[in-house]
Amino acid sequence: MLGIARNPDWGVAAPGPKFWLWPNLLSLDAPFVAVLWQILFLRCFHAAEDAPPAILLVTSVWLIYAADRVLDAWRGECALPRHRFYRAHWRLLLPIWIAVLAASAWLALTRLPAALLQHGLALLAAVIAYFAIVHGVKWTSRATWPKEASVGLLFALGASLAAWSNVRGIADAAAIALFFMLCWINCAAIQKWESSEWARHIDWSALDWPVSRASLGVALVAGLLLCLHRPILGGAEMASALAFVALDRFVGRLSPDALRVLADVALLSPVVFLPLVKGV
């Protein structure tokens, strides 16, 4: 999802992006992951599926990721393909971003139920606070800010937002919590794997992040807690967790770009599990 690297090398020439990098460059991968998990949560929690929440989730995630990467690029983080892309094309993307924002605001205010709108506005406030901390505070003042955990939490809450009203009991809450852990692992793994490529700017605390052990822990908890009450959700979370374990074993054999893309592919397990559960 949100790869976070800190390298101010602006003028380094780079080859054209590979075709499989385009979803990442255009910030389309994260919205796709989010809406897949939204549908899975809705179906497993026996909540009604509706088009406006799905559309708003896709547009909201895209708006957040695009804005975050533009601000990163403006600050000088242009070592990675996605930051170079937004640095080069932000003027072209700005009117599109504004139009998507306006359409999303209109859709939210006119088509969302009042309770879901209130929850969405509360989450929006948290996103604004995130941007204020990450992009409005000097790096020296936010060195200990848990950015990867914050991104994972906001992503998990956003993807499960439409299903909150149908959460019943500990198993449902645990499923959302485990999804948050998977999102955190995704962000931390990307930071770890990409930092290893830019040795001059290594974030050593990120490199120590135990991707395999954390993923195995999620897989174990998902299997133990959810196998009876939420077997499909638990199966999807186990599959994604084990995919991160496998990817961590291939560090050094795959390029950072490939690892970056595959880290999001690891979260596509709902593609396999959605056919097993029917919606309301």
C-alpha positions as CSV (number, residue, x, y, z in Angstrom):
1,M,0.0,0.0,0.0
2,L,1.9,3.1,1.2
3,G,5.6,2.6,0.6
4,I,7.6,5.0,2.7
5,A,11.2,5.7,1.8
6,R,13.3,8.8,2.4
7,N,15.7,9.7,-0.3
8,P,16.1,13.2,-1.7
9,D,17.9,12.2,-4.9
10,W,16.0,14.3,-7.4
11,G,17.9,14.2,-10.6
12,V,18.7,10.5,-11.0
13,A,17.6,9.2,-14.3
14,A,15.5,6.1,-14.3
15,P,14.2,3.7,-16.9
16,G,10.6,3.8,-17.9
17,P,8.2,2.0,-15.6
18,K,7.4,-1.6,-16.2
19,F,3.8,-2.3,-17.2
20,W,3.0,-4.1,-13.9
21,L,4.0,-1.0,-11.9
22,W,1.3,1.2,-13.4
23,P,-1.4,0.4,-10.9
24,N,1.0,1.4,-8.1
25,L,2.2,4.5,-9.9
26,L,-1.4,5.6,-10.4
27,S,-2.4,4.7,-6.8
28,L,-5.0,2.2,-8.0
29,D,-3.7,-0.8,-6.2
30,A,-4.7,0.3,-2.7
31,P,-8.3,1.2,-3.6
32,F,-8.8,-2.2,-5.2
33,V,-7.5,-4.0,-2.1
34,A,-9.7,-1.8,0.1
35,V,-12.9,-2.5,-1.8
36,L,-12.3,-6.3,-1.9
37,W,-12.0,-6.4,1.8
38,Q,-15.0,-4.1,2.3
39,I,-17.1,-6.6,0.3
40,L,-15.7,-9.5,2.2
41,F,-16.5,-7.9,5.6
42,L,-20.0,-7.0,4.4
43,R,-20.8,-10.5,3.3
44,C,-19.3,-12.2,6.2
45,F,-21.1,-9.9,8.7
46,H,-24.3,-10.3,6.7
47,A,-24.6,-6.6,5.9
48,A,-26.2,-5.2,2.8
49,E,-23.9,-4.2,-0.1
50,D,-24.6,-0.9,-1.7
51,A,-22.8,1.0,-4.5
52,P,-22.2,4.4,-2.8
53,P,-20.0,3.1,0.1
54,A,-18.0,1.1,-2.3
55,I,-17.5,4.0,-4.7
56,L,-16.6,6.3,-1.9
57,L,-14.1,3.9,-0.5
58,V,-12.3,3.6,-3.8
59,T,-12.3,7.4,-4.4
60,S,-11.3,8.2,-0.8
61,V,-8.4,5.8,-0.8
62,W,-7.2,7.1,-4.1
63,L,-7.4,10.7,-3.0
64,I,-5.5,10.0,0.2
65,Y,-2.7,8.0,-1.5
66,A,-2.3,10.5,-4.4
67,A,-2.1,13.5,-2.0
68,D,0.3,11.7,0.3
69,R,2.7,10.9,-2.6
70,V,2.5,14.4,-4.1
71,L,3.4,15.9,-0.7
72,D,6.3,13.3,-0.4
73,A,7.6,14.3,-3.8
74,W,7.4,18.0,-3.1
75,R,9.4,17.4,0.1
76,G,12.1,15.8,-2.1
77,E,11.5,12.1,-1.8
78,C,12.0,11.1,-5.4
79,A,14.1,7.9,-5.1
80,L,11.1,5.6,-5.8
81,P,9.1,5.3,-9.0
82,R,5.8,6.4,-7.5
83,H,7.3,9.6,-6.1
84,R,9.1,10.4,-9.4
85,F,5.8,9.9,-11.2
86,Y,3.9,12.3,-9.0
87,R,6.7,14.8,-9.0
88,A,6.6,14.8,-12.8
89,H,2.9,14.8,-13.3
90,W,1.3,16.5,-10.4
91,R,0.0,19.5,-12.5
92,L,-1.8,17.1,-14.8
93,L,-3.3,15.1,-11.9
94,L,-4.3,18.1,-9.7
95,P,-7.6,19.0,-11.6
96,I,-8.5,15.3,-11.7
97,W,-7.9,15.1,-7.9
98,I,-10.1,18.1,-7.3
99,A,-12.9,16.8,-9.5
100,V,-12.8,13.4,-7.7
101,L,-12.8,15.2,-4.3
102,A,-15.9,17.3,-5.3
103,A,-17.8,14.3,-6.7
104,S,-17.0,12.2,-3.6
105,A,-18.2,15.0,-1.3
106,W,-21.4,15.3,-3.2
107,L,-22.0,11.5,-3.2
108,A,-21.2,11.2,0.6
109,L,-23.6,14.1,1.5
110,T,-26.5,12.9,-0.7
111,R,-26.3,9.1,-0.8
112,L,-24.9,7.9,2.5
113,P,-27.0,7.0,5.5
114,A,-26.6,9.4,8.4
115,A,-24.8,7.0,10.7
116,L,-22.3,5.9,8.1
117,L,-21.7,9.5,7.1
118,Q,-21.0,10.4,10.7
119,H,-18.5,7.5,11.0
120,G,-16.9,8.6,7.8
121,L,-16.5,12.2,8.9
122,A,-14.8,11.0,12.1
123,L,-12.4,8.9,10.1
124,L,-11.8,11.9,7.8
125,A,-10.8,13.9,10.9
126,A,-8.3,11.2,11.8
127,V,-6.9,11.3,8.2
128,I,-6.5,15.1,8.4
129,A,-4.6,14.6,11.7
130,Y,-2.4,12.1,10.0
131,F,-1.5,14.5,7.2
132,A,-0.9,17.3,9.7
133,I,1.6,15.1,11.6
134,V,3.3,13.5,8.7
135,H,3.5,16.4,6.3
136,G,3.1,19.4,8.6
137,V,5.7,18.7,11.3
138,K,9.5,18.7,10.9
139,W,11.0,15.3,10.6
140,T,13.1,15.8,13.7
141,S,9.8,16.3,15.7
142,R,8.1,13.1,14.4
143,A,11.0,10.7,14.3
144,T,9.2,8.3,16.6
145,W,5.8,8.7,14.9
146,P,4.5,5.2,14.0
147,K,3.6,6.0,10.4
148,E,3.3,2.4,9.2
149,A,0.9,1.5,12.1
150,S,-1.1,4.7,11.5
151,V,-1.6,4.0,7.8
152,G,-2.5,0.4,8.6
153,L,-5.1,1.4,11.2
154,L,-6.7,4.0,9.0
155,F,-6.8,1.6,6.0
156,A,-8.4,-1.2,8.1
157,L,-11.0,1.1,9.6
158,G,-11.9,2.6,6.2
159,A,-12.2,-0.8,4.5
160,S,-14.4,-2.2,7.3
161,L,-16.4,1.1,8.0
162,A,-19.6,0.1,6.1
163,A,-19.8,-3.2,8.1
164,W,-19.3,-1.7,11.6
165,S,-23.1,-1.7,12.3
166,N,-23.2,-5.4,11.9
167,V,-20.2,-6.3,14.1
168,R,-21.4,-8.9,16.6
169,G,-19.1,-10.2,19.3
170,I,-15.4,-10.8,19.8
171,A,-14.9,-12.8,16.6
172,D,-16.0,-9.9,14.4
173,A,-13.9,-7.4,16.3
174,A,-10.9,-9.8,16.1
175,A,-11.3,-10.1,12.4
176,I,-11.0,-6.3,11.9
177,A,-8.1,-6.2,14.4
178,L,-6.3,-8.9,12.5
179,F,-6.9,-7.1,9.2
180,F,-5.3,-4.0,10.8
181,M,-2.3,-6.1,11.6
182,L,-2.1,-7.3,8.0
183,C,-2.2,-3.7,6.8
184,W,0.5,-2.7,9.3
185,I,2.7,-5.7,8.1
186,N,2.2,-4.6,4.5
187,C,3.4,-1.0,5.2
188,A,6.3,-2.1,7.4
189,A,7.4,-4.8,5.0
190,I,7.4,-2.3,2.1
191,Q,9.4,0.1,4.2
192,K,11.8,-2.6,5.1
193,W,12.3,-4.0,1.7
194,E,12.6,-0.7,-0.1
195,S,15.0,0.7,2.5
196,S,17.4,-2.1,1.8
197,E,17.6,-0.8,-1.8
198,W,18.7,2.7,-0.7
199,A,21.6,1.9,1.6
200,R,22.5,5.5,2.1
201,H,19.1,6.2,3.6
202,I,18.3,3.1,5.6
203,D,15.8,3.4,8.3
204,W,17.4,0.8,10.7
205,S,14.4,0.6,12.9
206,A,12.3,-0.5,9.9
207,L,14.8,-3.0,8.8
208,D,14.5,-4.7,12.2
209,W,10.8,-5.2,11.7
210,P,10.0,-8.9,12.1
211,V,7.8,-9.4,9.0
212,S,7.8,-13.2,9.1
213,R,7.2,-13.6,12.8
214,A,4.4,-11.0,12.8
215,S,2.8,-12.6,9.8
216,L,3.0,-16.1,11.4
217,G,1.4,-14.7,14.6
218,V,-1.5,-13.3,12.6
219,A,-2.0,-16.6,10.7
220,L,-2.0,-18.5,14.0
221,V,-4.4,-16.2,15.8
222,A,-6.7,-16.1,12.7
223,G,-6.8,-19.9,12.6
224,L,-7.4,-20.3,16.3
225,L,-10.0,-17.5,16.9
226,L,-11.9,-17.4,13.6
227,C,-12.0,-21.0,12.4
228,L,-15.4,-21.6,14.0
229,H,-17.1,-18.2,13.9
230,R,-15.7,-16.5,10.9
231,P,-13.9,-19.3,8.9
232,I,-13.9,-17.4,5.5
233,L,-12.6,-14.2,7.0
234,G,-10.1,-16.2,9.0
235,G,-9.0,-18.1,5.9
236,A,-8.5,-15.0,3.9
237,E,-6.4,-13.4,6.7
238,M,-4.4,-16.6,7.1
239,A,-3.7,-16.7,3.4
240,S,-2.5,-13.1,3.3
241,A,-0.3,-13.6,6.4
242,L,1.3,-16.7,4.9
243,A,1.9,-14.8,1.7
244,F,3.9,-12.2,3.6
245,V,6.0,-15.0,5.2
246,A,6.8,-16.4,1.7
247,L,7.7,-12.9,0.3
248,D,10.0,-12.2,3.2
249,R,11.9,-15.4,2.3
250,F,12.5,-14.0,-1.2
251,V,14.1,-10.7,-0.2
252,G,17.3,-10.4,-2.1
253,R,16.0,-12.5,-5.0
254,L,13.4,-10.1,-6.2
255,S,13.7,-6.4,-7.1
256,P,12.3,-3.8,-4.7
257,D,9.7,-2.9,-7.3
258,A,8.6,-6.5,-7.6
259,L,8.4,-6.9,-3.8
260,R,6.5,-3.6,-3.6
261,V,3.8,-4.9,-6.0
262,L,3.7,-8.4,-4.5
263,A,3.2,-6.9,-1.0
264,D,-0.2,-5.7,-2.3
265,V,-0.9,-8.9,-4.2
266,A,-0.6,-10.6,-0.8
267,L,-3.7,-8.7,0.3
268,L,-5.8,-9.9,-2.6
269,S,-6.9,-13.1,-0.8
270,P,-10.6,-12.0,-0.9
271,V,-10.5,-12.8,-4.6
272,V,-10.3,-16.5,-3.7
273,F,-12.6,-16.4,-0.7
274,L,-15.4,-14.1,-1.9
275,P,-17.0,-16.8,-4.1
276,L,-17.4,-18.9,-0.9
277,V,-19.8,-16.5,0.8
278,K,-23.0,-15.0,-0.5
279,G,-24.1,-11.5,0.2
280,V,-27.3,-10.4,1.8
